[in-house]
Amino acid sequence: MTSLLAQAGNSRAEIAEATCAGKFLQGGIPLRTRWLMLALAAVFLGALGGALFAPQPAGAVSREMIELQQTVSQILQAQQDLRSTVDSNNASLKTLVQQSLDSVNKLNGEMNSLQKSVQEVQANTGARIDTMTQQSQGFSDNMQDVQARVGKLAQQLTDVQNLLQSIDAKVSGGSPAGTSAMSGAGPGSSAPPSAMPPISADTLYQNGLRDLTGGKYDLARQEFSDYIKNFPSNDLASNAQFYLGEVSYAQNDFKGAIASYDNVLVNYPKSFKLAASLLKKAMAELEMGMKASGTRDLREVVRRFPGSDESKRAQARLREIGAAPVSRPSPR
């Protein structure tokens, strides 16, 4: 560009000189000089047009390329930063999800441990309740036996008093028959002991209860069986039959337990062990997988013995197996 302007300046200077020289020439400008001037003018105009219409210099293009590269670099850098941010967020989210899963797994483990502990507590509580129930039943049986014995003693005391009054009356009347009556009373009084079995009913019954609570099930079975065999009409015979079912239940012989409980329900309709026999029969049926009959018998306990301890235990067992609760009849 500078060289073109310099050439144009030189052409201008030559034209000016030629003009000045023409002023001193009297005969005009020669033809060769004119052609030279036209050529210079054409060169000048071409240089001026080239300067005006020529493309931008390489420096400007290079600068735009640099700016474009810088813009592209910035975009790439921004993309890289965005990718790093996304990766970091994904890593954080993955960590949070893993921590949540660990917390859920830990909570599930704790829940399982808690459930197992609750089941163990329930099992231990149920075993303790059964033991306490057996002990309370034993105490109740003892009270019944004591009451029966007191009644028998009272009757015997009345008989003895009547006998003494009769003897006194005969002695005071001077009748010789009194001696024969007294001599007859002696052998008669000694006859019942000779007819008694070698072991008393009370001793045999108490031994059976002691061995049952002590875990000596085979011995308890034998003692209660002997009690039923030797004292079938005794007031505690139904209790002995019930405890035979308890022995079988404790030994996981649920079929034998059901048979013993049925004997109480069928053969002793006035027994104090009816509610307990029906309840334990239902529980033995559930242990054998007989859910329908077990549920039916539990509801029968609630229906026949409302308000009793057996009824409350039956309702609790119905809730445990998911059976519908027994609806109590509305009072009229």
Secondary structure, 3 states (H helix, E strand, C coil): CHHHHHHHHHHHHHHHHHHHHHHHCCCCCCHHHHHHHHHHHHHHHHHHHHHHHCCCCHHHHHHHHHHHHHHHHHHHHHHHHHHHHHHHHHHHHHHHHHHHHHHHHHHHHHHHHHHHHHHHHHHHHHHHHHHHHHHHHHHHHHHHHHHHHHHHHHHHHHHHHHHHHHHHHHHHHCCCHHHHHHHHHHHHHHHHHHHCCCCCHHHHHHHHHHHHHCCCHHHHHHHHHHHHHHCCCCCCHHHHHHHHHHHHHHCCCHHHHHHHHHHHHHHCCCCCCHHHHHHHHHHHHHHCCCHHHHHHHHHHHHHHCCCCHHHHHHHHHHHHCCCCCCCCCCCC
